[in-house]
Amino acid sequence: MAATALAGDIGGTKTNLALYELAGAPAVRREASFASARYGSLEEVIADFLRDDRPPIAAAAFGIAGPIVDEAVSTTNLPWRIEAASLRRVLETPRVRLLNDLEATAFGALFLPEDRFEVLNPGRARAGNRAVIAAGTGLGQGFLFWDGARHVPVATEGGHVDFAPRDATESALLAFLRREYDRVSYERVVSGPGLFNVFRFLSEGEGRPVAAEVRRRLADTRDPGAVIGEAGIAGTCSTCVAAVDMFVDLYGAQAGNLALTIMAVGGVYVGGGIVTKMRRKIGEGAFMRSFIAKGRYSDFMADISVRVILDPKTALLGAAEAARALLAAR
């Protein structure tokens, strides 16, 4: 009988859980998505998920938006404290692993078929470290360390590094945001809330016009970034178009910063829900122009492969593979 693993992808907006059968490659038995804010803890979500179907759990792994320290994490965009020890008791298994969400995404990307990627830059095929960056509720960054024989997923909190303007407009954006925040990180400009910040800078800081329909929708939504993104892609509001263009430009620049930082000669994966919704904009060229524009290192950057992850369940797959690795290490 195949062993069953529980895998999770825990973000500030959604918590996705799945049961996987582990006879060979992980195969989904059942999965569900939950609104994270409706629950007081991950344990509550798991109890809801397993209420009517609770097989023996042989191993479990969870990709979580936040820094994992000593097998525990206080989530960045949720008031949750998640501890591996507590989950071991709840799931009645000693094999539980907590991963950063980008660590799980990085791991999952290793197991995706080629048709689950969109190539932005073919680059050169090289062995080496690979970077992973994903804008969503926050800005996640991680990488796959190449040890000479295999890739090992590594977590970072690089989305919280200081935002570094590259021109006068971005300096004005930084000054605008400093009125509200003591410190401005890249997550403040490259994320769902970051897109809204860029839009506010253009509309409030620079006085650009906003279409009446966009103003109406912004007044009625809890996700202003989605409204701005949709209008920017559709071209129904010039300021939303400018916000999306600036966002894509900033996204490419930070992806390039990450690639330089970890020497990602093995390639860069770009993930997250925002990038799939903006595929056309991402593919128009501004992302790669900003990615490559690193002065003396521009030729070096142009040789790096850059691919968009199209599978929204990559982090879940990565968590399932991590659970399978726990079983294999018994």
PLY file of the C-alpha trace (Angstrom):
ply
format ascii 1.0
element vertex 330
property float x
property float y
property float z
element edge 329
property int vertex1
property int vertex2
end_header
0.00 0.00 0.00
1.33 3.43 -0.94
2.30 5.78 1.86
0.31 9.01 2.14
1.91 12.43 2.57
0.34 15.76 3.46
1.75 18.75 1.60
0.94 22.41 2.09
1.57 25.79 0.47
0.82 28.47 3.06
0.58 32.08 1.92
-0.87 35.28 3.30
-3.97 34.93 1.12
-4.48 31.19 0.56
-3.51 27.94 2.20
-3.41 25.03 -0.26
-3.28 21.50 1.12
-3.04 18.17 -0.68
-2.79 14.50 0.13
-0.30 12.65 -2.07
0.17 8.93 -2.60
3.90 8.17 -2.63
4.18 5.01 -4.70
6.91 6.43 -6.93
6.45 10.07 -7.96
3.89 11.88 -5.77
0.32 11.51 -7.10
-2.48 13.75 -5.84
-5.18 11.94 -3.87
-7.12 15.03 -2.83
-6.50 18.75 -2.54
-8.29 21.91 -1.40
-7.71 25.63 -0.99
-8.63 27.71 2.06
-8.80 31.45 2.76
-5.97 31.82 5.28
-7.45 34.80 7.12
-10.53 32.78 8.12
-8.44 30.55 10.38
-6.50 31.14 13.56
-3.78 28.60 12.86
-2.49 26.07 10.36
-3.70 23.31 12.68
-7.27 24.60 12.25
-6.95 24.47 8.46
-5.54 20.93 8.58
-8.40 19.79 10.84
-10.91 21.19 8.35
-9.12 19.53 5.42
-8.88 16.10 7.11
-12.34 16.18 8.71
-13.93 13.58 6.39
-10.86 11.84 4.98
-7.98 11.19 7.32
-5.67 8.40 6.22
-2.52 7.65 8.25
-0.02 10.41 7.39
3.45 8.95 6.81
5.16 12.32 6.31
4.27 15.97 5.86
5.96 19.08 4.54
4.78 22.66 4.25
6.03 25.61 2.22
5.37 28.72 4.32
5.72 32.41 3.57
8.14 33.42 6.31
11.57 32.65 7.78
11.92 29.14 9.20
14.15 29.22 12.30
14.57 26.24 14.64
11.68 24.40 12.95
9.23 27.23 13.60
7.99 30.38 11.88
5.87 33.41 12.64
4.25 34.02 9.27
4.99 37.32 7.57
1.48 38.17 6.35
-0.61 36.18 8.84
-0.81 36.21 12.67
0.17 32.53 12.83
2.91 30.74 14.71
3.71 27.42 13.02
5.87 24.85 14.82
6.97 21.48 13.48
6.65 19.95 16.96
2.96 20.88 17.16
2.27 19.51 13.67
4.01 16.23 14.56
1.57 15.81 17.46
-1.48 16.74 15.38
-0.55 14.52 12.44
0.84 11.71 14.61
4.02 11.36 12.59
7.63 12.24 13.45
8.35 13.14 9.83
7.35 16.79 9.41
9.38 19.44 7.64
8.80 23.20 7.38
10.18 24.98 4.31
10.12 28.57 3.22
7.54 28.90 0.43
10.20 29.78 -2.15
12.32 26.88 -0.95
9.34 24.64 -1.74
8.81 26.34 -5.10
12.48 25.89 -5.96
12.32 22.21 -5.07
9.12 21.72 -7.07
10.57 23.41 -10.15
13.12 20.61 -10.41
10.31 18.13 -11.08
8.20 20.11 -13.57
8.04 19.02 -17.23
9.37 21.49 -19.80
5.88 22.44 -21.00
5.21 24.01 -17.60
7.67 26.81 -18.29
7.67 29.83 -20.60
11.11 30.88 -21.77
11.90 34.59 -21.43
15.58 34.19 -22.22
17.12 30.92 -23.45
20.61 31.81 -22.20
23.24 29.10 -22.02
22.64 25.63 -20.60
25.00 25.46 -17.62
25.34 23.54 -14.39
25.25 25.87 -11.42
23.06 27.67 -8.91
19.52 28.57 -9.93
17.54 31.52 -8.56
13.81 31.58 -7.84
11.78 34.77 -7.41
8.01 35.08 -7.03
5.84 38.13 -6.41
2.48 37.54 -4.76
1.14 38.77 -1.44
4.82 39.35 -0.68
8.07 39.00 -2.61
9.61 35.57 -2.21
13.18 34.73 -3.15
15.15 31.51 -2.88
17.67 29.49 -4.81
18.88 26.03 -5.71
22.48 25.52 -4.65
24.46 23.30 -7.03
26.79 21.09 -4.99
28.41 19.52 -8.03
25.99 16.60 -8.24
22.53 17.86 -7.39
20.51 20.97 -6.60
19.71 21.71 -2.95
16.87 24.21 -2.22
17.86 27.12 0.03
15.57 29.71 1.61
16.22 33.45 1.75
14.35 36.55 2.90
15.82 38.59 0.05
12.48 40.21 -0.76
12.99 42.36 2.33
16.28 43.93 1.24
16.37 47.71 0.81
14.75 49.09 -2.33
17.46 50.75 -4.43
16.21 53.30 -7.01
17.93 53.33 -10.40
16.72 56.69 -11.74
14.97 59.92 -10.75
11.46 58.45 -11.06
12.29 55.53 -8.78
13.96 57.95 -6.34
10.68 59.88 -6.25
8.82 56.60 -5.65
11.13 55.86 -2.71
10.57 59.35 -1.27
6.79 58.93 -1.66
6.79 55.62 0.22
9.09 56.90 2.96
6.24 59.17 4.05
4.46 56.01 5.23
7.24 53.51 5.95
10.38 54.01 8.02
12.12 51.59 5.67
11.19 50.62 2.10
12.03 47.11 0.93
11.66 45.62 -2.53
8.52 43.86 -1.29
6.93 47.32 -0.94
7.15 47.77 -4.72
7.30 44.23 -6.16
4.26 42.34 -4.83
0.48 42.65 -5.03
0.45 45.44 -2.41
3.59 46.79 -4.10
1.72 47.26 -7.39
-0.85 49.30 -5.47
1.97 51.37 -3.95
3.37 52.09 -7.41
-0.11 53.06 -8.61
-0.60 55.41 -5.65
2.72 57.06 -6.36
1.67 57.73 -9.95
-1.89 58.84 -9.15
-1.34 60.71 -5.87
2.34 61.62 -6.06
2.42 62.60 -9.72
-1.24 63.52 -10.11
-1.95 61.22 -13.04
-5.63 60.64 -13.93
-7.49 57.49 -12.89
-10.41 56.07 -14.86
-13.77 56.36 -13.07
-14.40 52.61 -13.32
-11.05 51.89 -11.67
-11.83 54.33 -8.83
-15.20 52.62 -8.32
-13.68 49.15 -8.22
-10.88 50.23 -5.89
-13.46 51.51 -3.42
-15.16 48.09 -3.34
-12.23 45.68 -3.25
-9.86 44.14 -0.73
-7.35 43.41 -3.49
-6.48 46.73 -5.16
-3.43 45.21 -6.86
-5.68 42.85 -8.82
-7.88 45.74 -10.00
-4.87 47.76 -11.12
-3.28 44.76 -12.81
-6.42 43.91 -14.74
-6.95 47.49 -15.92
-3.26 47.83 -16.77
-3.24 44.68 -18.88
-6.54 45.59 -20.57
-5.38 49.16 -21.22
-8.55 50.73 -19.79
-6.70 53.18 -17.51
-3.50 54.93 -18.56
-2.23 55.24 -14.99
-2.81 51.52 -14.38
-0.90 50.79 -17.60
1.99 52.95 -16.34
1.87 51.24 -12.93
2.05 47.77 -14.47
4.90 48.84 -16.76
6.87 50.24 -13.82
6.13 47.16 -11.75
7.43 44.83 -14.48
10.53 47.00 -14.83
11.21 46.81 -11.07
10.51 43.08 -11.01
13.08 42.41 -13.72
15.68 44.57 -11.96
15.31 42.70 -8.66
15.36 39.33 -10.41
18.68 40.39 -11.90
19.95 41.48 -8.48
19.13 38.05 -7.10
20.83 36.30 -10.03
24.00 38.33 -9.44
23.92 37.74 -5.70
23.84 33.94 -5.91
25.69 33.57 -9.25
22.69 31.94 -10.91
24.52 30.67 -13.99
22.19 27.65 -13.93
19.18 29.85 -14.63
16.38 31.85 -13.03
12.81 30.75 -12.36
10.13 33.45 -12.11
6.97 32.36 -10.31
3.99 33.63 -8.36
0.39 34.35 -9.26
1.12 37.86 -10.50
3.55 36.79 -13.22
1.09 34.35 -14.77
-1.58 37.06 -14.94
0.96 39.43 -16.52
2.52 36.95 -18.93
1.97 39.20 -21.94
3.54 42.21 -20.22
6.38 40.15 -18.79
7.11 38.80 -22.25
7.15 42.18 -23.99
10.76 42.82 -23.07
10.90 45.33 -20.21
11.45 42.59 -17.63
14.46 41.17 -19.45
15.88 44.61 -20.30
15.94 45.48 -16.60
17.24 42.02 -15.71
20.19 42.37 -18.09
20.97 46.05 -17.44
23.76 45.51 -14.91
26.50 47.68 -16.38
29.75 45.78 -16.81
27.89 42.54 -16.13
25.26 42.97 -18.85
26.86 40.39 -21.16
27.10 37.98 -18.24
23.40 38.50 -17.46
22.35 37.98 -21.08
23.76 34.44 -20.91
21.51 33.44 -17.98
18.43 31.37 -18.79
15.20 32.92 -17.47
11.96 30.94 -17.39
8.47 31.64 -16.04
6.88 28.88 -13.95
3.39 28.30 -15.32
2.22 25.68 -12.82
0.51 27.36 -9.81
0.96 24.19 -7.75
4.76 24.10 -7.95
5.21 24.83 -4.23
2.76 22.04 -3.34
4.72 19.64 -5.53
7.94 20.78 -3.87
6.45 20.15 -0.43
5.31 16.69 -1.54
8.80 15.90 -2.82
10.24 17.10 0.50
7.86 14.75 2.33
8.92 11.90 0.05
12.56 12.69 0.87
11.74 12.42 4.58
10.45 8.91 4.01
13.44 7.96 1.89
15.78 9.12 4.68
14.24 6.86 7.33
0 1
1 2
2 3
3 4
4 5
5 6
6 7
7 8
8 9
9 10
10 11
11 12
12 13
13 14
14 15
15 16
16 17
17 18
18 19
19 20
20 21
21 22
22 23
23 24
24 25
25 26
26 27
27 28
28 29
29 30
30 31
31 32
32 33
33 34
34 35
35 36
36 37
37 38
38 39
39 40
40 41
41 42
42 43
43 44
44 45
45 46
46 47
47 48
48 49
49 50
50 51
51 52
52 53
53 54
54 55
55 56
56 57
57 58
58 59
59 60
60 61
61 62
62 63
63 64
64 65
65 66
66 67
67 68
68 69
69 70
70 71
71 72
72 73
73 74
74 75
75 76
76 77
77 78
78 79
79 80
80 81
81 82
82 83
83 84
84 85
85 86
86 87
87 88
88 89
89 90
90 91
91 92
92 93
93 94
94 95
95 96
96 97
97 98
98 99
99 100
100 101
101 102
102 103
103 104
104 105
105 106
106 107
107 108
108 109
109 110
110 111
111 112
112 113
113 114
114 115
115 116
116 117
117 118
118 119
119 120
120 121
121 122
122 123
123 124
124 125
125 126
126 127
127 128
128 129
129 130
130 131
131 132
132 133
133 134
134 135
135 136
136 137
137 138
138 139
139 140
140 141
141 142
142 143
143 144
144 145
145 146
146 147
147 148
148 149
149 150
150 151
151 152
152 153
153 154
154 155
155 156
156 157
157 158
158 159
159 160
160 161
161 162
162 163
163 164
164 165
165 166
166 167
167 168
168 169
169 170
170 171
171 172
172 173
173 174
174 175
175 176
176 177
177 178
178 179
179 180
180 181
181 182
182 183
183 184
184 185
185 186
186 187
187 188
188 189
189 190
190 191
191 192
192 193
193 194
194 195
195 196
196 197
197 198
198 199
199 200
200 201
201 202
202 203
203 204
204 205
205 206
206 207
207 208
208 209
209 210
210 211
211 212
212 213
213 214
214 215
215 216
216 217
217 218
218 219
219 220
220 221
221 222
222 223
223 224
224 225
225 226
226 227
227 228
228 229
229 230
230 231
231 232
232 233
233 234
234 235
235 236
236 237
237 238
238 239
239 240
240 241
241 242
242 243
243 244
244 245
245 246
246 247
247 248
248 249
249 250
250 251
251 252
252 253
253 254
254 255
255 256
256 257
257 258
258 259
259 260
260 261
261 262
262 263
263 264
264 265
265 266
266 267
267 268
268 269
269 270
270 271
271 272
272 273
273 274
274 275
275 276
276 277
277 278
278 279
279 280
280 281
281 282
282 283
283 284
284 285
285 286
286 287
287 288
288 289
289 290
290 291
291 292
292 293
293 294
294 295
295 296
296 297
297 298
298 299
299 300
300 301
301 302
302 303
303 304
304 305
305 306
306 307
307 308
308 309
309 310
310 311
311 312
312 313
313 314
314 315
315 316
316 317
317 318
318 319
319 320
320 321
321 322
322 323
323 324
324 325
325 326
326 327
327 328
328 329
